[in-house]
Amino acid sequence: MRRTLVLAITLAAVQASAHVAPSIDDNNRYIKLTPLGDRVRLAYTVFFGEVPGAQTRPSIDANRDGAISEREAHDFGTKVAAEVAAALDVTVDRVQTKLAWAEVIVGMGSPSVKAGSFSVDMVAYLCLEMPVGRHTVQLRDRFRLLRPGETEVKIEDSPGVKIEHARVGTANDPGHSYRFVGPGGPLADDGVDLAFEATDKAPVTGPACSAVAVSPKRDLPTHLVVGSAALLGFILAAIVVLVRRRRR
């Protein structure tokens, strides 16, 4: 029987969860991309199954009191979120983007170290330099789940946005929903390839996005460095001569 996963995705201060059962032996992930008028919302959930969740909980309980506090859960969620962010390769309109999570929420269910499954929900926003118009997003995910189970990837429709294509690897589902079992697979290799057009009716969600564009560091050509140094030296020499003449 196919295992299902629990899905908890947060937007602003609201948390919504799907009413399905957790996996028993595996850890699952759920990724959702929602293109909007000025950004793309990225929701990423790591869901620890009953057995691996029970095995992981004692390591989260830092003070060994038998209960996982909000601080301990937060610290663990922050660690997982950093690992996920480091494993994601995101390009927006052909510009590589450094990911910054706007929200990280850990859903422990029960605080007991003897309990089982729990989730880590993350939300980030990928800024569009120019609102409206055609945009592209490429996402590769090299995050390695321990005991990997199912991975689900979904591209969500939103008002005023037309999705041109949304592929994962070579798969091209008209419903923009993908599911596969095991390690990274097509998500790590070819990744998600999304192209969409946002109209002036597409929602604009408010404050500035959390993602930061990465500007490649470029060295100046040697002849420009030498030329600049020579010009600076000439200007300094001219200033010295001018000052001496005025003193005379």
Phi, psi and omega in degrees: 000135183290131178283148177249173181229158175267135183241123177230116183238136182247144173223124188056234181260011184259133177241127179237141181231147178278144185269073177225167185272150178285164173289157178272305189256348190242165171254135183243164175224152177225130180235131177228129175249127180237102178288135180235192183287327184235002184194173172239124178276128177247117176247130185226123180240129168255121183245115181276128181289177184303308183289306179296331176295317178295325179287332183275329186305315181302328180287340178280331182283084188297322183268003174057040179262005177088359180224143180265114181282168177299321179296316179296319178295319180297316180299319179293316179299320179297321179295313179297317181298321178294320179294320179294313181301320180292336183267353181265131176249109187240131176234127179243120182051045176068014177246123180295137186239132175275125186276136174226123182286129175280331180215142171224118181231130179257121178259092184281338186074274175255141178283351184294140177288347180266000178282186186243250191295152174200167184231156170238115183253130183232142177227132175226164179235128179261111186289144170259126183300320178237116177298156180065160180096187183271138182219158177229148176223131171240134182224125172244137184239110179252018177291128184263108175284134170284137183052058185295133176251247181267147169238131176241135177235130180224136171258119187264135176288151173216156184301139176076009180239129177250118179276118179283311172204154179213096185247152169238108186064231178268353181283138182221085183273128179301332179275359178058037180229130186227145179215134174212164187245142175105197181298190188313317178056225183297337180291327179275331184275280181274331176075194180268131176239110185240132172228134182210163176238125179258127178267178179290354176266357179290143183293138172249122196267359173123234189300172183301151180288165182263349181279149183234130179289142179262117178267119180297139181279126182237135177273143177290145175302149185302319183294331177287321178297313181296317180297319179295319179296319180295318179296318179297318179297320179296317180296317179297319180296320180295321179296318180298316180297318180298317179296319180296320179296320180293325179293328179289000000 
